[in-house]
Amino acid sequence: MKIDRRKFLKLASCTGIGLGLSAADIFKDTVEASSGHSAVSTAATRYAMVVDVRKLQTAEEYQRIVSACNKIHNIPTLIPEKDDIKHEIKWIWNDTYGHAFPDQVNYYHPEAFKQKLFPLLCNHCDHPPCVRVCPTKATFKRPDGIVQQDMHRCIGCRFCMAACPYGSRSFNFVDPRPYIEDKNPEYPTRTMGVVEKCTFCSERLEKGQQPACAEASNGALVFGNLNDPESEVRKILKSNFSLQRKPELGTMPSVFYVIGGEEYAG
Amino acid sequence: MYNGGKIIAGLIIFIALVTFPFYTNMGKTIEKPADLAAAPDELHIGDLPIGQMRAEHMMLLDKWRDEVVRGGQRYITYDGDEYEKSIQNGCLACHSKQEFCGKCHNFAGVNPYCWNCHYSEEEGLL
């Protein structure tokens, strides 16, 4: 077939427009995610947690929350101190303001506040980066917003740990069983070579119970449906100023922190 | 024959290694679990005959684990009662790990890695 100059230019420009359109479509998600203004879940249920740090004052209160989770989920807590950094398993843990909110650069925040601890856990992001990188789909997002992990499918590649901006995932470098202090026969342990994290107590929710941390917190941690305008979490968020961890990353965290003034900083 | 001694010695070692499973088990009788023949047609939870349950429980457990972990359907209703599709809270609520699961697993020489995570209260963490 002979092709003249005019016909060639027509074809070339059509191809160019086509390629441009499909490229724009491919990059749309990426651009949305990186701008932090991507679409939010509109499902009937999106489970979320509000941490009201004003209600947490004593070390005992903080510890009770973490211990409740550790006990119920057979989390190894007896790991020798020298191995702690590498081998620590944590679903919910406490850390300082600077570590919890490194993006908060206002250096005039109350000093007492900067010393305060914050309970940190998996944010069950609406746009979870760990789910995007998992090569076996062991980690997935449930329709109710919980980012769940299927231990049976985890191959221990640790991509999710690299992807999670919150450090919410832990890897079992060793068999955790010898390090479990207080075992719960109703829940399995993990095996060496899998990654684990907070599940928002999905097994308790199915029985109509609250997550263990929320139950042990005396109302400091409130769990509920973020997409229900009448839920308690929404009411608290409506009437209080709250922070999310690293919201600029566009992960849309489902854990919110209600921050009080200096009088609350313990 | 060149190097005859070495070849014959090598062959003896080779044959000894290959036949190792046979002569170590020779003369030993591993008792077949007695209740294996019992009630193969009776139905078990999940509408499987017990005989089929013995042969295919691993497939059922595989299906159930996907339904529970990935589908969020933790309970099964059978004969009017609700049961949890769970090793620790379901199977082991009636069966003993050592007496029931272990008997056949030992007889068949299998060591399923279910027990790397799931455990029984009677045995504790092994």
Chai-1 contact restraints between the chains, C-beta under 6 A:
chainA,res_idxA,chainB,res_idxB,connection_type,confidence,min_distance_angstrom,max_distance_angstrom,comment,restraint_id
A,D150,B,V69,contact,1.0,0.0,6.0,A-B,restraint_1
A,H152,B,R65,contact,1.0,0.0,6.0,A-B,restraint_2
A,R177,B,L125,contact,1.0,0.0,6.0,A-B,restraint_3
A,P185,B,E121,contact,1.0,0.0,6.0,A-B,restraint_4
A,E186,B,N89,contact,1.0,0.0,6.0,A-B,restraint_5
A,P188,B,C117,contact,1.0,0.0,6.0,A-B,restraint_6
A,P188,B,H118,contact,1.0,0.0,6.0,A-B,restraint_7
A,T189,B,C117,contact,1.0,0.0,6.0,A-B,restraint_8
A,R190,B,C117,contact,1.0,0.0,6.0,A-B,restraint_9
A,T191,B,N116,contact,1.0,0.0,6.0,A-B,restraint_10
A,T191,B,C117,contact,1.0,0.0,6.0,A-B,restraint_11
A,E206,B,R74,contact,1.0,0.0,6.0,A-B,restraint_12
